[in-house]
Amino acid sequence: MNEFPPGFLWGAATAAHQVEGNNTNSDLWLLEHIQPTLFQEPSLDACDHYHRFHDDIRMLAGLGLNTYRFSVEWARVEPERNHFSTAALDHYRRVLAACHENGVTPMLSFYHFSSPRWFAAMGGWEKKPAADLFVRFCERAARHLGDLTTFATTFNEPNIPMLLRWISNIDIPFTTVLRMKKQAAKAVGTGNFGCFFLGDADKLQEVMIGAHHRARAAMKSGPGDYPVGVSIALQDEQAVGPKSRRDRKCDEVYGEWLRAAALSDFVGVQSYTRCRVGKSGDMGPEPGVELTQMGYEFWPEALEVCVRYAHARCGEVPIYITENGVSTEDDSRRVEYIRRALTGLLRCLADGIDVRGYIHWSLLDNFEWIMGYRPKFGLISVDRVTQEREVKPSAHYLGAIARGNRIPDLAAIR
């Protein structure tokens, strides 16, 4: 089997804070600019996608891709608590309209890591009122955007705090983390600062799972009629040694969110690499293996494993690959990563697993959180000074797959 099903979605993804630029009212913008900070550099203008979205979407469509996954920025839509910006909502209507004008299916994410500064100042996701505030935001945004929305997700990788708790092979400067959080609390003037990346994983999970179900119901109330799911970060978790804690990790990191996804319209699988798990937690890659710019092992086979894992726990709920990619300066490795990941996806389809789309991370070389702009995930490069875009060979390769709905011989498109 070398062909994908008719109607299969092929796309690329971005996230507002990582590409739009000057998201000055967000909690992450604040963390980028205080001292001390874990961020290697600030996001600043990012890719100026806020102004260049129409050209970027047209470029995506020109490659042969038919789907664009992007996020609506809460910090722009509700810059102050209880005050919603119609201008910001109209901006996202224009992004959605640009998708439709170019024959591109939009998949809208309502939360991709960044929050309004006022939300962080009240304690963020660790506080129970957070769910009410997020649901209200989703209801307001969906009322303005729902008629142009084709797919939506409530959260992007809400299980990341649980995943971070298992990392034992990286020396995290906890003193810097605490000082950064203290300085942020001082800056917002409340003596409190709750950030998605810095919060208590158990508290966040409890609040966010409840918020997911309620936000989904709010979106489903209209206008529009579109499936709503949640995107979950998954890894190919491999047990090492007889006392490996792999199974405990999987239950803790993935279990509750996969159960929530099973009650939704679809599950978004986001996969990048494998992880070796020993008796003390994550062990890190084996010596000598190929690593990406993020320090992950180059392991495209993780996608097949993660799809099978999600399917086993979510039953008949459709699966969309909402993120999959690799950070590398060597674009030939990106081509190889895509080829091997999609070959594994074809095996899943051959076994009857209901996978309906593949969305690559990312469309553009963008801001990668604390790592700054060094990691290159994009199908399209962005000049940091001129903002000029340049399409990479990997973009043409994925576009050829999308146009033919099959994996072509590499030599045929060179």
C-alpha positions as CSV (number, residue, x, y, z in Angstrom):
1,M,0.0,0.0,0.0
2,N,1.5,3.3,-1.1
3,E,-1.6,5.5,-1.4
4,F,-3.5,7.5,1.2
5,P,-7.3,7.6,1.4
6,P,-9.3,10.0,-0.8
7,G,-9.9,13.3,1.1
8,F,-6.8,12.9,3.2
9,L,-5.7,16.2,4.7
10,W,-2.2,17.4,4.0
11,G,-0.9,20.5,5.8
12,A,1.5,22.5,7.9
13,A,1.1,24.2,11.3
14,T,2.1,27.3,13.1
15,A,1.3,28.8,16.6
16,A,0.5,32.5,17.1
17,H,3.2,33.4,19.6
18,Q,5.8,31.6,17.5
19,V,5.1,33.3,14.2
20,E,2.9,36.4,14.5
21,G,5.4,38.7,16.3
22,N,5.0,41.3,19.1
23,N,2.6,39.4,21.2
24,T,3.3,41.9,23.9
25,N,0.4,41.2,26.2
26,S,1.2,37.5,26.8
27,D,2.8,35.8,29.7
28,L,5.5,34.4,27.6
29,W,6.5,37.8,26.2
30,L,7.0,38.8,29.8
31,L,9.1,35.8,30.6
32,E,11.3,36.5,27.5
33,H,12.1,40.0,28.7
34,I,12.8,39.7,32.4
35,Q,16.0,38.8,34.2
36,P,16.9,36.1,34.8
37,T,15.2,34.2,32.0
38,L,15.6,30.7,30.5
39,F,14.8,32.1,27.1
40,Q,17.9,32.4,24.9
41,E,16.4,35.3,23.0
42,P,13.0,37.2,22.8
43,S,10.5,36.5,20.1
44,L,10.2,40.2,18.9
45,D,8.9,40.3,15.3
46,A,8.9,36.5,15.0
47,C,8.0,35.8,11.3
48,D,5.7,38.8,11.1
49,H,3.0,36.4,10.2
50,Y,0.4,38.7,11.7
51,H,0.8,40.9,8.6
52,R,2.1,38.4,6.1
53,F,-0.5,35.6,6.7
54,H,-2.1,35.9,3.3
55,D,1.1,35.4,1.4
56,D,2.1,32.5,3.7
57,I,-1.2,30.7,3.2
58,R,-1.0,31.3,-0.6
59,M,2.5,29.8,-0.5
60,L,1.3,26.8,1.5
61,A,-1.5,26.2,-1.1
62,G,0.9,26.6,-4.0
63,L,3.0,23.8,-2.6
64,G,0.0,21.5,-2.9
65,L,-1.0,21.4,0.7
66,N,-4.7,21.6,1.6
67,T,-4.7,22.3,5.3
68,Y,-3.4,25.0,7.6
69,R,-3.4,24.6,11.4
70,F,-2.9,27.8,13.4
71,S,-3.9,29.3,16.7
72,V,-6.0,32.2,17.8
73,E,-4.1,34.2,20.4
74,W,-6.1,34.7,23.6
75,A,-3.8,37.6,24.7
76,R,-4.8,39.5,21.6
77,V,-8.5,38.7,21.7
78,E,-8.9,39.4,25.4
79,P,-6.1,41.9,26.2
80,E,-7.7,42.8,29.6
81,R,-10.1,40.6,31.6
82,N,-13.7,41.0,30.4
83,H,-12.7,43.2,27.4
84,F,-12.7,41.4,24.1
85,S,-11.1,43.0,20.9
86,T,-13.4,42.8,17.9
87,A,-10.5,44.0,15.8
88,A,-8.4,41.0,16.9
89,L,-11.3,38.6,16.2
90,D,-11.8,40.2,12.8
91,H,-8.1,39.6,12.1
92,Y,-8.5,35.9,12.7
93,R,-11.6,36.0,10.4
94,R,-9.4,37.3,7.7
95,V,-6.9,34.5,8.3
96,L,-9.8,31.9,8.0
97,A,-11.1,33.6,4.9
98,A,-7.6,33.5,3.3
99,C,-7.6,29.8,3.9
100,H,-10.9,29.4,2.1
101,E,-9.9,31.7,-0.7
102,N,-6.9,29.5,-1.4
103,G,-8.7,26.2,-1.1
104,V,-7.1,25.4,2.2
105,T,-8.9,23.7,5.1
106,P,-8.4,25.7,8.4
107,M,-7.8,23.9,11.7
108,L,-8.0,26.4,14.5
109,S,-6.3,25.9,17.9
110,F,-7.8,27.9,20.7
111,Y,-4.8,27.5,23.1
112,H,-1.1,27.0,22.1
113,F,0.9,27.6,25.3
114,S,0.6,31.4,25.7
115,S,-1.9,33.2,27.9
116,P,-2.9,36.8,28.5
117,R,-0.7,38.5,31.1
118,W,-3.7,39.2,33.3
119,F,-4.5,35.5,33.3
120,A,-1.0,34.7,34.6
121,A,-1.3,37.4,37.2
122,M,-4.3,35.7,38.7
123,G,-2.5,32.4,39.0
124,G,-3.1,30.9,35.6
125,W,-4.2,27.3,35.1
126,E,-3.6,26.3,38.7
127,K,-6.6,28.3,39.8
128,K,-10.1,26.8,39.4
129,P,-11.6,30.0,37.9
130,A,-9.2,29.4,34.9
131,A,-11.6,27.0,33.4
132,D,-14.5,29.4,33.4
133,L,-12.4,32.1,31.9
134,F,-11.1,29.9,29.1
135,V,-14.5,28.5,28.3
136,R,-15.8,32.1,28.1
137,F,-13.0,33.0,25.7
138,C,-13.7,30.0,23.5
139,E,-17.4,30.8,23.4
140,R,-16.8,34.4,22.4
141,A,-14.1,33.5,19.8
142,A,-16.2,30.7,18.4
143,R,-19.2,32.9,18.1
144,H,-17.1,35.2,15.9
145,L,-15.2,32.6,13.9
146,G,-17.3,29.4,14.0
147,D,-18.9,29.9,10.6
148,L,-15.5,29.9,8.9
149,T,-14.0,27.1,11.0
150,T,-13.6,23.6,9.6
151,F,-11.8,21.8,12.5
152,A,-10.8,23.0,15.9
153,T,-8.8,21.9,18.9
154,T,-9.2,23.2,22.4
155,F,-5.6,22.7,23.6
156,N,-2.2,22.0,22.1
157,E,-0.2,19.4,24.0
158,P,-1.9,20.1,27.4
159,N,0.0,17.1,28.8
160,I,3.4,18.8,28.4
161,P,3.8,19.7,32.1
162,M,3.3,16.0,33.0
163,L,5.9,15.0,30.4
164,L,8.4,17.5,31.7
165,R,8.1,16.0,35.2
166,W,9.6,12.8,33.9
167,I,12.8,14.3,32.5
168,S,15.7,13.1,34.5
169,N,18.5,13.3,31.9
170,I,18.6,17.1,31.5
171,D,20.0,19.5,34.1
172,I,17.2,22.0,34.6
173,P,18.4,25.2,36.5
174,F,15.6,25.2,39.1
175,T,17.1,28.2,40.8
176,T,16.8,30.2,37.6
177,V,13.3,29.0,37.2
178,L,12.3,30.1,40.6
179,R,13.9,33.5,40.3
180,M,12.3,34.0,36.9
181,K,8.9,33.2,38.3
182,K,9.4,35.5,41.2
183,Q,10.5,38.4,38.9
184,A,7.4,37.7,36.7
185,A,5.1,37.9,39.7
186,K,6.7,41.2,40.7
187,A,6.3,42.5,37.2
188,V,2.6,41.8,37.0
189,G,2.0,43.5,40.3
190,T,0.0,40.8,42.1
191,G,2.8,38.8,43.7
192,N,1.5,35.8,41.7
193,F,2.3,34.4,38.3
194,G,0.9,31.2,36.8
195,C,2.4,30.0,33.6
196,F,1.5,26.8,31.7
197,F,5.1,25.7,31.5
198,L,5.9,26.4,35.2
199,G,2.7,25.2,36.9
200,D,1.9,22.2,39.0
201,A,1.2,19.4,36.6
202,D,-1.5,17.7,38.6
203,K,-3.4,20.9,39.2
204,L,-3.1,22.0,35.6
205,Q,-4.4,18.6,34.3
206,E,-7.4,18.6,36.6
207,V,-8.4,22.1,35.5
208,M,-7.6,21.8,31.8
209,I,-9.4,18.5,31.3
210,G,-12.6,20.0,32.7
211,A,-12.0,23.1,30.6
212,H,-11.6,21.0,27.5
213,H,-14.9,19.3,27.7
214,R,-16.8,22.5,28.5
215,A,-15.0,24.5,25.8
216,R,-15.7,21.8,23.3
217,A,-19.4,22.1,24.2
218,A,-19.3,25.8,23.8
219,M,-17.8,25.6,20.3
220,K,-20.3,22.9,19.3
221,S,-23.2,25.3,20.1
222,G,-22.5,27.2,17.0
223,P,-22.3,29.0,14.7
224,G,-20.8,26.5,12.3
225,D,-20.7,22.7,12.6
226,Y,-17.2,21.3,12.9
227,P,-15.4,18.6,14.8
228,V,-13.5,19.6,18.0
229,G,-10.7,17.6,19.4
230,V,-7.5,17.9,21.4
231,S,-3.9,17.6,20.4
232,I,-1.7,15.4,22.6
233,A,2.1,15.2,22.8
234,L,3.2,11.5,22.4
235,Q,6.5,9.8,22.3
236,D,7.6,6.3,21.4
237,E,8.2,5.3,25.0
238,Q,10.6,2.3,25.2
239,A,11.3,0.4,28.3
240,V,15.0,-0.2,29.3
241,G,15.7,-2.8,32.0
242,P,13.5,-5.0,34.1
243,K,12.6,-2.1,36.5
244,S,11.6,0.4,33.8
245,R,8.9,2.8,34.9
246,R,7.7,3.1,31.3
247,D,4.2,1.9,31.9
248,R,3.7,4.1,34.9
249,K,5.0,7.1,32.9
250,C,2.6,6.3,30.0
251,D,-0.4,6.1,32.4
252,E,0.5,9.4,34.1
253,V,1.5,11.4,31.1
254,Y,-1.0,10.2,28.5
255,G,-3.8,8.3,30.2
256,E,-6.2,11.1,31.3
257,W,-5.8,13.1,28.2
258,L,-6.3,10.1,25.9
259,R,-9.5,9.3,27.9
260,A,-10.6,12.9,27.3
261,A,-9.8,12.6,23.6
262,A,-11.9,9.4,23.4
263,L,-14.9,11.5,24.3
264,S,-14.1,14.1,21.7
265,D,-14.6,14.3,17.9
266,F,-11.0,13.4,17.2
267,V,-7.6,13.0,18.7
268,G,-4.6,15.0,17.4
269,V,-1.4,13.0,17.6
270,Q,1.8,15.0,17.9
271,S,5.0,13.0,17.7
272,Y,8.7,13.7,17.2
273,T,10.9,11.1,18.7
274,R,11.4,8.1,21.0
275,C,12.3,8.1,24.7
276,R,14.1,5.4,26.6
277,V,12.7,5.0,30.1
278,G,14.6,3.3,32.9
279,K,14.1,2.8,36.6
280,S,14.7,6.5,37.3
281,G,12.8,8.0,34.4
282,D,13.9,9.2,31.1
283,M,17.4,8.2,30.2
284,G,18.2,10.3,27.1
285,P,19.4,9.0,23.7
286,E,22.0,6.3,23.4
287,P,25.6,7.5,22.7
288,G,26.4,8.1,19.1
289,V,22.8,8.3,17.7
290,E,21.8,11.1,15.4
291,L,20.3,14.0,17.3
292,T,18.2,17.0,16.1
293,Q,18.8,20.6,17.0
294,M,16.4,20.1,20.0
295,G,18.5,17.3,21.3
296,Y,15.9,14.7,20.4
297,E,16.9,11.5,18.7
298,F,16.2,11.4,15.0
299,W,13.4,8.8,15.1
300,P,10.7,9.2,12.5
301,E,9.4,5.7,13.3
302,A,7.9,7.2,16.5
303,L,4.9,8.4,14.5
304,E,3.6,4.9,13.7
305,V,4.1,3.7,17.3
306,C,2.2,6.8,18.7
307,V,-0.7,6.4,16.3
308,R,-1.1,2.8,17.2
309,Y,-0.9,3.7,20.9
310,A,-3.5,6.4,20.6
311,H,-5.8,4.2,18.5
312,A,-5.6,1.4,21.1
313,R,-6.8,3.8,23.9
314,C,-9.2,6.0,21.9
315,G,-11.1,3.3,20.0
316,E,-12.9,4.4,16.9
317,V,-12.2,8.2,17.4
318,P,-10.6,9.5,14.2
319,I,-6.9,10.4,14.3
320,Y,-5.3,13.5,12.7
321,I,-1.5,14.0,12.9
322,T,-1.5,17.6,14.1
323,E,2.3,17.9,14.5
324,N,5.2,15.9,13.2
325,G,8.6,17.1,12.1
326,V,12.3,17.6,12.8
327,S,14.6,20.5,13.7
328,T,17.6,20.4,11.4
329,E,19.7,22.7,9.2
330,D,20.2,19.7,6.8
331,D,16.9,19.7,4.8
332,S,17.8,16.4,3.2
333,R,17.3,14.9,6.7
334,R,13.8,16.5,6.9
335,V,12.9,14.8,3.6
336,E,14.1,11.5,5.0
337,Y,12.2,12.1,8.2
338,I,9.0,12.8,6.3
339,R,9.4,9.7,4.1
340,R,10.0,7.3,7.0
341,A,7.3,8.8,9.2
342,L,4.7,8.6,6.4
343,T,5.8,5.1,5.5
344,G,4.9,4.1,9.0
345,L,1.6,5.9,8.7
346,L,0.7,3.9,5.6
347,R,1.2,0.7,7.7
348,C,-1.3,2.1,10.2
349,L,-3.8,2.8,7.5
350,A,-3.3,-0.7,6.0
351,D,-4.2,-2.1,9.4
352,G,-7.5,-0.2,9.4
353,I,-6.6,2.6,11.8
354,D,-8.7,5.7,11.0
355,V,-6.1,8.3,10.3
356,R,-7.5,11.2,8.3
357,G,-4.7,13.8,7.9
358,Y,-1.0,14.7,8.3
359,I,0.0,18.2,9.4
360,H,3.7,19.0,9.5
361,W,5.4,21.1,12.1
362,S,6.1,23.6,11.0
363,L,5.3,25.8,8.0
364,L,7.9,28.4,8.9
365,D,11.2,28.5,10.7
366,N,9.9,30.1,13.8
367,F,10.5,31.0,17.5
368,E,11.0,27.8,19.4
369,W,10.3,28.9,23.0
370,I,13.4,28.9,25.3
371,M,15.6,27.7,22.4
372,G,14.9,30.9,20.4
373,Y,15.3,30.9,16.6
374,R,18.2,28.4,16.3
375,P,16.1,25.2,15.8
376,K,14.8,25.0,12.2
377,F,11.6,23.0,11.9
378,G,10.2,24.9,8.9
379,L,9.3,23.8,5.4
380,I,10.0,27.4,4.6
381,S,13.0,29.4,5.9
382,V,12.6,33.0,7.1
383,D,15.3,35.6,7.0
384,R,15.6,37.1,10.4
385,V,16.4,40.6,9.1
386,T,14.3,40.9,5.9
387,Q,11.5,38.4,6.7
388,E,12.1,37.0,3.2
389,R,10.7,33.5,2.7
390,E,12.5,30.7,0.9
391,V,10.8,27.4,0.1
392,K,13.0,24.4,1.1
393,P,13.2,21.1,-1.0
394,S,11.4,19.3,1.8
395,A,8.3,21.5,1.2
396,H,8.3,20.5,-2.4
397,Y,8.7,16.9,-1.4
398,L,5.7,17.0,1.0
399,G,3.8,19.0,-1.6
400,A,4.4,16.2,-4.2
401,I,3.1,13.7,-1.7
402,A,0.0,15.8,-1.1
403,R,-0.8,16.3,-4.7
404,G,-0.4,12.6,-5.6
405,N,-1.8,11.4,-2.3
406,R,1.0,8.9,-2.3
407,I,4.8,8.7,-1.5
408,P,6.6,9.2,-4.7
409,D,10.1,8.0,-5.7
410,L,12.5,10.7,-4.5
411,A,14.3,10.7,-7.9
412,A,11.0,11.5,-9.6
413,I,10.7,15.0,-8.0
414,R,14.4,16.0,-8.1
